[in-house]
Each structure stands twice: as C-alpha cells, then as structure tokens.
Amino acid sequence: MDWLFIKEYYPLYIRSAVLTITIGVLGIVLSVIVGMICALCRYYKIPLLNGIAAAYTELSRNTPLIVQLFFLFFGLPKVGIVLSPEACGTIGLAFLGGGYMSESFLSGLGSVRKIHLEAAASLGLNGAQTMKSVILPQAASVSTPAVCANVIFLLKETSVFSAVSLADLMYTAKDLIGMYYNTTEALTMLVIAYLIMILPISIVFTLLERRLRHERV
Amino acid sequence: MNEDVVIEVRDLKKVFGENVVINGISLTVKKGETVVLIGPSGCGKSTLLRCLNGLEPIQGGSVLLHGEPVEYGKRSLYRIRQKIGMVFQDYGLFPHMTVLDNIMLAPVKVQKRSKQEVTEEAMSLLERVGLGDKAKSYPSQLSGGQQQRAAIVRSLIVHPDIMLLDEITAALDPEMVHEVLNVVLDLAKNGSTMIIVTHEMAFAEAAADRVILMDGGIIVEENPPEKFFRDPDTERARKFLSTFSYSR
C-alpha cells in the first residue's frame, strides 16, 4: 500500500464526495416528491394521471440509470435541450428514484385497511382529513423500510454519474488509476469513501425501522 | 313530514353484479326507537346498514335522514354522516392513535368543538362504558370487547341522530359479548335511536322496540319483540327462530 499516494490524493476524494452527496441528496429529495405525487395519483386513481404515473413507474424502474443518463446527456441535446452534467445527474437520479419511491409509497397507502377508511368516512371525515389523520400516519410506518432501502440504493447508484463526466467519487478513482496506475490505493479509498457515506445512514435507518416496528405492535 | 322520523328508507334496491342483495325494502325509524334486524347470513342486513350511511351505492329507491337524501359519493355525505354513528364488527379503531385520540378525532377535527369540552365528554363516556383507565392505551393493548366499547364511544361522541350497529359482537368471545351488549342495552333504555344487526336473540328481545326479520333481500316480518319471539306471524320467522333452540 502506497501511503504517500493516499495522503496526497485523499482530499480529491473528499471534494468529489461532496459532489456525490450534493447531487445524491438533491436527487433523492426530488425523487421523494415525484414518488409521492405519483403514488397519490395512483392511489386515488385520478383519470389520465393514474395511467401516466403507472407508465412512468414502469419506465423508470425497468431501465438502467446509465441508459437514462445517456438519454439526458447525449440524447436531449439532439433536440436542442442541453443540460449540465450536474443537472443530468440530479434529474436522472430523481427520474429513477421517483419510480421506486412511488412503488414504496403506494404499497404503504394500500396497506391501510378498508375498515379504517370506512370508519373515518362514517365519522364524517372528508378526503383530506382522512388522508392526513388516518391514511398517512399508517402508510408512513409501512413505507419507511422500503423508502430507506431506496435511499441507500439511490446513493449507490450515483456511482454511474462519471459516465456523464461528473467528477464524482467513481470518476476520481478512475482518473487516478488512469494517471498513476495505483489501482489498489485508488479503489481502497473509493470503497472507504462510500462506506463512510452510506454506512452511518444505513445504521440510522436500521434503528428507525426497529423503533417503528415496536410502535406498531 | 313527521318530525319524529329519523330515517326513512323507500323501496331500496341494492345489486352486486347479478346478485340482488336488497330487493325493495321500506323502513321508517322514529326518534328513540331501537330496531333490531335479524336474519340468516347473506340476507342483506349488513348491506342495508351500509347503504343507510352511504358506504354503498344503491341501485334504486332512497334513504332519507330527516328528509334529506343520503347519496353515495355526494359532498353532502360528509355532513350527513356526522348525524349517523356506525359501529363495525371489526371495531375499526385507528391503530396509531390512543383510545382517547380515536374518540376525539371527529369532534375536534370535523365538528371543530373545543378540545377541553370534548376531552371531558370523552372521559365521562369512557367511564360510563367501564374504560376510564384505558384512555391512553392503544387499541392493540385492549381486548376485543374493550375495543368495541371504545368504538361505540367514538360513534356516540359526535352526537349522532341515529346509531347503526353492524354485528358488533360477531367477532367477540361470549363473555365479551355480554359486556358490549350491556352498553348497547343501556343506550337503548336511555332513548338512543338505533338500528342493530345482530345474531344474539336474547339481546334482540331485550333491546328491541321492533324486530325485523330479513331474508332474500326483503323484510319477511316486522313485529314488536314480545310478538315476534312468542308468536310470529310467518312460517319463515318460526323456522328461523327454531334454529336457535336445541332439543334432544
């Protein structure tokens, strides 16, 4: 192991990790919003929007992120829409994540038992009141594990950003390997960087899920 | 129109696909009256109750609450339903809320009554049904009978003009049946207007002002309990009642 190399280049990893996290967080926040909107359209079976949301969910979940990114980065400019690599990364992640989040939210919404909806209706609650007081709190605890899994999945998916020339962690590692051929050091630092980023989140999510599970019983 | 009439059903029809579940039922319930609906499984009793507060679309006839039509899917339903309390077989308490929060939800969020006033009323109602110490418990911590009593309180606190009780003891152990039905009997004695679907004949006899036997989607017999249980008019009623007695 070339410790001098590691010492020299670890700041590069920190810089690119910041980029990865920024775009990752932004993309995930957007994907939660997109996913929630799609899930509600599908839950209430809003005409037209229901179909669009379902089609979008299938499209986003059944195509690889790298294909989606290539489409945004190389395809759209052909029709006159030029996006920066950062925008491509954020939009791509939101597009992919929105589909997964939509499925997770929808399964939570669908898990609320019919009797609770009828009980709410017979108490005179309107649609919005039922959603806020009866459906969402129950759906949230059911959806949380899947949503947490999605977040971690999406953070890991950011590793393909380098394909659209975003200087993220993966890009930095490949760059260093190309220039200096210190493959072992570059990849070890890459693995550690991802672990440092994702492991704490994973642990927090596990604790959160455990708590929710206890609350439900 | 007669002011005493709380709910009026005119020639109600309810069809599920090819299956005619309610085939022309007319029924009037007056203020303070307790009507008990009995009949074999699948005769349309529960469906009738569900049509009365617009949980099911109907295919003919009408349901009027104080002369106002109860129409499935209409906006007016939210207001009308506050006048109709419903208690279900499976309790339907919201699992993520304490008993007290379950009870306070509708009066505070829907009726916009003051929290303090509602809390006081909720506690006194809980005391009345023997659940004074369970206000802060979650539904999953209660027995079935306790949950059902809490569900009754949840319906009572919105001060409905009529209560619909849909086989509320069908999922309970025999001992719990008793504790729940005592609460209902108490309500009946105190002049609540109720339509009760039940299979508990002894209870029906004690609580009812009027017993209605349904079969095949129609009303077969309608009589005061003394008459119905001792000397029914119809052969169908005699046959139905005989299924509850055993001899060897």
HADDOCK unambig.tbl for C-alpha pairs under 7 A between the chains (distance, minus, plus):
assign (segid A and resid 115 and name CA) (segid B and resid 92 and name CA) 5.53 0.50 0.50
assign (segid A and resid 116 and name CA) (segid B and resid 92 and name CA) 5.32 0.50 0.50
assign (segid A and resid 116 and name CA) (segid B and resid 94 and name CA) 6.41 0.50 0.50
assign (segid A and resid 119 and name CA) (segid B and resid 92 and name CA) 5.93 0.50 0.50
assign (segid A and resid 122 and name CA) (segid B and resid 81 and name CA) 5.61 0.50 0.50
assign (segid A and resid 122 and name CA) (segid B and resid 85 and name CA) 6.65 0.50 0.50
assign (segid A and resid 122 and name CA) (segid B and resid 86 and name CA) 6.15 0.50 0.50
assign (segid A and resid 123 and name CA) (segid B and resid 81 and name CA) 6.39 0.50 0.50
assign (segid A and resid 123 and name CA) (segid B and resid 82 and name CA) 5.80 0.50 0.50
assign (segid A and resid 123 and name CA) (segid B and resid 85 and name CA) 6.89 0.50 0.50
assign (segid A and resid 123 and name CA) (segid B and resid 106 and name CA) 5.99 0.50 0.50
assign (segid A and resid 124 and name CA) (segid B and resid 78 and name CA) 4.69 0.50 0.50
assign (segid A and resid 124 and name CA) (segid B and resid 79 and name CA) 6.33 0.50 0.50
assign (segid A and resid 124 and name CA) (segid B and resid 81 and name CA) 5.02 0.50 0.50
assign (segid A and resid 124 and name CA) (segid B and resid 82 and name CA) 4.93 0.50 0.50
assign (segid A and resid 124 and name CA) (segid B and resid 110 and name CA) 6.85 0.50 0.50
assign (segid A and resid 125 and name CA) (segid B and resid 78 and name CA) 6.47 0.50 0.50
assign (segid A and resid 125 and name CA) (segid B and resid 106 and name CA) 6.88 0.50 0.50
assign (segid A and resid 125 and name CA) (segid B and resid 110 and name CA) 6.18 0.50 0.50
assign (segid A and resid 126 and name CA) (segid B and resid 78 and name CA) 6.08 0.50 0.50
assign (segid A and resid 138 and name CA) (segid B and resid 96 and name CA) 6.71 0.50 0.50
